């Protein structure tokens, strides 16, 4: 089974950066003060998008590397609650794959439920597929059909990894 997993990771992530083993839990607990500092108190200028969980902001951690992160803040009106929040933390802390965004940490303080992810600097897939950026400008180069296919295959490989480990 281990050899099959090694083969799958080597084959699926060919040419990508090797990620740490899934047994290494590398997430950390952030204070709400760290999150507010990183996002300038959830400044609208740092707003990246909205999902089922809530709003996503760009953040800059006050660490040695001044790491840029994506901060997902649970919307109090979301259907997802504490159980889903903790399930997402536990699941994502066990997975490392080149086609999945990595969980860096979380904050569960002052009735906030916040997830901190690695930041993907080139925008969203939607922006590239539909040629619109967050600020409404047209993205200069639409994706070629070959690139779109590679992205679809990568997404499918990430999903396969989530389902089969």
MARBA-108878 format. One line per field, with one value per residue (C-alpha): residue number from 1; residue in one letter; y, x, z. Coordinates in Angstrom, 3 decimals, decimal comma, padded with zeros to 6 digits. Last residue first. Layout:
<gunus>
nr <- [NUM	...]
rest <- [A	...]
c2 <- [Y	...]
c1 <- [X	...]
c3 <- [Z	...]
</gunus>
This chain:
<gunus>
nr <- [165	164	163	162	161	160	159	158	157	156	155	154	153	152	151	150	149	148	147	146	145	144	143	142	141	140	139	138	137	136	135	134	133	132	131	130	129	128	127	126	125	124	123	122	121	120	119	118	117	116	115	114	113	112	111	110	109	108	107	106	105	104	103	102	101	100	99	98	97	96	95	94	93	92	91	90	89	88	87	86	85	84	83	82	81	80	79	78	77	76	75	74	73	72	71	70	69	68	67	66	65	64	63	62	61	60	59	58	57	56	55	54	53	52	51	50	49	48	47	46	45	44	43	42	41	40	39	38	37	36	35	34	33	32	31	30	29	28	27	26	25	24	23	22	21	20	19	18	17	16	15	14	13	12	11	10	9	8	7	6	5	4	3	2	1]
rest <- [X	X	X	X	X	X	X	X	X	X	X	X	X	X	X	X	X	X	X	X	X	X	X	X	X	X	X	X	X	X	X	X	X	X	X	X	X	X	X	X	X	X	X	X	X	X	X	X	X	X	X	X	X	X	X	X	X	X	X	X	X	X	X	X	X	X	X	X	X	X	X	X	X	X	X	X	X	X	X	X	X	X	X	X	X	X	X	X	X	X	X	X	X	X	X	X	X	X	X	X	X	X	X	X	X	X	X	X	X	X	X	X	X	X	X	X	X	X	X	X	X	X	X	X	X	X	X	X	X	X	X	X	X	X	X	X	X	X	X	X	X	X	X	X	X	X	X	X	X	X	X	X	X	X	X	X	X	X	X	X	X	X	X	X	X]
c2 <- [008,788	007,348	010,091	013,103	011,815	011,296	014,847	016,202	014,076	015,386	018,963	018,270	016,696	019,686	022,070	020,149	020,320	024,081	024,458	022,530	024,590	027,730	030,000	033,547	036,099	039,686	039,161	041,627	044,051	043,617	044,175	040,489	039,618	038,584	036,335	033,651	030,707	032,707	034,568	031,382	029,544	032,173	034,555	034,040	034,404	031,185	031,873	028,976	028,566	030,015	028,871	031,078	030,285	033,324	033,056	035,140	032,531	029,613	030,504	028,120	026,923	026,467	024,389	023,448	024,011	020,733	019,677	019,143	016,941	017,058	015,736	014,995	018,609	019,074	016,417	017,562	021,244	020,562	018,367	021,093	023,678	021,214	020,511	024,203	025,217	025,284	026,649	030,075	033,015	033,593	033,708	031,727	033,601	032,091	033,704	033,273	033,686	035,814	034,980	037,791	035,313	035,891	036,129	038,968	037,155	039,008	038,263	038,042	037,667	034,981	035,433	032,630	028,840	028,475	030,741	034,411	036,169	037,876	040,745	042,547	046,017	045,186	045,216	042,209	043,898	044,745	041,131	040,007	042,212	040,893	037,319	037,812	039,458	036,583	034,265	031,680	027,946	026,159	023,686	021,424	017,972	015,625	012,296	013,490	013,535	016,872	018,253	017,684	020,682	019,892	018,393	015,123	015,480	012,790	010,247	010,709	010,915	007,874	005,835	006,633	005,746	002,440	001,734	002,388	000,000]
c1 <- [-005,450	-008,336	-010,963	-008,751	-006,068	-008,662	-009,889	-006,352	-005,861	-009,123	-008,015	-004,687	-006,455	-008,771	-005,787	-003,946	-007,068	-007,336	-003,661	-004,240	-007,370	-005,274	-005,971	-007,019	-004,196	-004,708	-007,126	-009,986	-010,427	-013,297	-011,295	-011,217	-010,011	-012,103	-010,932	-013,597	-011,249	-008,409	-010,517	-012,434	-009,191	-008,425	-005,524	-001,834	-000,620	-001,983	-001,719	-001,114	-004,115	-005,355	-008,764	-010,891	-013,724	-014,405	-016,348	-013,694	-011,075	-010,902	-008,021	-006,516	-003,324	-001,242	-003,703	-002,216	-003,845	-004,307	-002,808	000,733	-000,575	-000,388	-003,345	-003,710	-004,035	-006,728	-008,957	-008,562	-009,028	-012,001	-013,635	-013,099	-014,892	-017,626	-018,447	-018,259	-020,830	-021,380	-024,767	-023,175	-024,902	-021,954	-019,704	-016,584	-013,388	-011,023	-007,551	-005,257	-001,584	001,459	004,462	006,536	009,475	010,426	006,798	004,264	001,896	000,561	-003,055	-005,241	-008,880	-011,509	-015,164	-017,417	-017,603	-019,663	-017,260	-016,450	-013,522	-010,168	-010,826	-007,573	-008,885	-011,994	-009,816	-010,351	-008,731	-005,578	-005,613	-002,370	-002,964	-006,499	-005,254	-002,426	-004,839	-007,312	-004,558	-003,235	-003,012	-000,573	-000,670	002,268	000,897	003,442	001,759	000,815	004,469	005,918	005,368	007,516	007,385	005,823	007,400	005,517	002,894	000,560	003,253	005,414	002,388	000,759	003,958	004,551	000,927	001,275	004,543	002,839	000,000]
c3 <- [000,467	-001,565	-001,448	-000,775	-003,160	-005,900	-005,337	-005,731	-008,836	-010,299	-009,634	-011,350	-014,347	-014,635	-014,393	-017,110	-019,305	-018,787	-019,750	-022,997	-023,700	-023,409	-020,465	-021,263	-021,216	-020,068	-017,183	-017,623	-014,749	-012,293	-009,106	-008,254	-011,753	-014,732	-017,590	-017,034	-016,667	-015,145	-012,603	-011,785	-011,059	-008,473	-008,366	-009,063	-005,487	-003,925	-000,205	002,182	004,410	007,706	008,971	011,222	013,626	015,786	019,059	020,840	019,896	017,526	015,243	012,700	011,129	008,008	005,985	002,646	-000,768	-002,593	-005,947	-004,602	-001,811	001,970	003,941	007,662	008,801	006,172	007,720	011,319	010,518	008,240	010,893	013,498	011,341	010,305	013,978	014,898	012,351	008,630	007,668	007,451	009,147	011,518	008,455	009,198	008,377	005,817	005,931	002,916	003,789	002,952	005,116	006,642	006,637	010,282	011,366	011,430	009,127	006,095	005,285	002,209	003,126	002,533	003,520	004,721	004,779	001,611	-000,235	-000,582	-002,162	-001,820	000,621	001,496	000,568	002,634	005,774	008,021	011,036	009,085	007,823	009,513	012,580	013,013	012,652	015,155	017,618	017,178	018,366	015,934	016,679	014,422	011,609	010,830	011,447	009,879	009,077	005,609	004,614	003,607	000,116	-002,929	-005,265	-008,602	-011,709	-011,353	-008,659	-009,909	-010,783	-007,679	-005,390	-007,005	-006,913	-003,241	-002,441	-004,303	-002,468	000,894	000,000]
</gunus>
